Amino acid sequence: MTLSGFLQLAASTIVFLLAAMVAKSWALAPGLGKLLLTLALYSGGNLIMLRLVREFGMASAFSLSAVIQLVAVNVIALAWFGEHLSLLQHVGIVLAIVAVGLITLGPALGR
């Protein structure tokens, strides 16, 4: 991964996390401003993802982004918003991380 790719992945993750936080805020207290900000942030994150798709390919770019966001969004939901997950939901998250890891690393490990 190039430095440029890493920075783009980090930027998209931050933008998507901000979007998720604003979306949760909107869910708790709806308002047009929060809705528009959520839409703008998700749109910005997807524009960054387009550059990552060009650089790394669709499978790698979206898989990496998905697993990073999966972990980060859950950390924010649990720590910041005080949400709780059942044991089965925790197992599901771990399995999702393993699945995306296998998808991402599969081609390299299969050589």
N, C-alpha and C positions, 0 to 999 in steps of 0.2 A: 504494500500500500504506500502510495506516495504521500508526502507531507500535505500536498494540496488536497488529496482525497480524504486524508484524515481530518483536516480542518473543515472540509465541507460536510463530512459525516457528523462531526461535533456540532457544527452550526445547525444542521438540520435537526439533530436531536434536541438541542436547546430550544429551537423554534417550536418543534412539536410538543415538547414538555410545557412550554409557556402556553401553547394553544390548549393543551389538555387541562391545565390549571384554570385558564379563563373559562373553558367550557364547564368545568365543575363549579366554578363561581357563578356562572350563568344558571346552572341547574339549581343552585341554592337560592338565588335571587335574580330571576330573569330580568333582562333589560336589553334594549336595542343596541346600545353601545357595546356591551359585552358580546352580544351575538356577532356584530360586525367585526370586532377585534378577533374573535375566535375564527371567523371565516378568513380574515386577512392573514392571520398567523398560519393556519393550515395551508392556505394557498402559497404563502412564502416558503414553507417547509417543502411543499411538493415541487416548487420551482428549483430549489436546491437539489432535491432528489433527481430531477431530470438531468442535472449535470453529473451526478454520481452514476446514474444509469449509463450515460455516455462513456464515462471513464472505466467503470468496473463491470458493466453488463447488468441486465435487469435482475437475474437471480441473485448475484452476490450483493448488489446494492440494497435491494429490498430485504434480503435475508439479514444482512448485518444491521440495517436500520431497525428491523422488526425486533430482533433479540435485544438490542440496546434499549429501545423504547419500552419493551415489555418489562425489563428489569427496572428501568428508571421510573416509569409511570407507576408501577406497583410500590416502589419505595416512597414516592411522593404521596400516593393515595393512603398508604398505611401510616407514614410518619407525619405528614403535614395535615391531611384531612381526617385522620383517626379512623379510617375504614378498617374493617376486620374481614379476614378470609377464613373459611373453614379449612380443615386439614385436606379435604379433597381438592379444594381450590388451590391450595399451596402445591399439592402434588401435580395438578394440572399445569401450573406455571413452570415448575421444574421440568416436566415432560416437554412443554413447549420450547423451553430454552434448549434442551437436549436435541429436539427435533430440528430446530433452526440451525443449531451448531452442526449437526450431521449433514444438513442440506448445504451449508456453507463450506464445510471442510471436506465433504464427500469427494469432490473431484480430485482434490490434492491427495487425499488418503488412498484413493483408489488407483493411483499410478504405480 
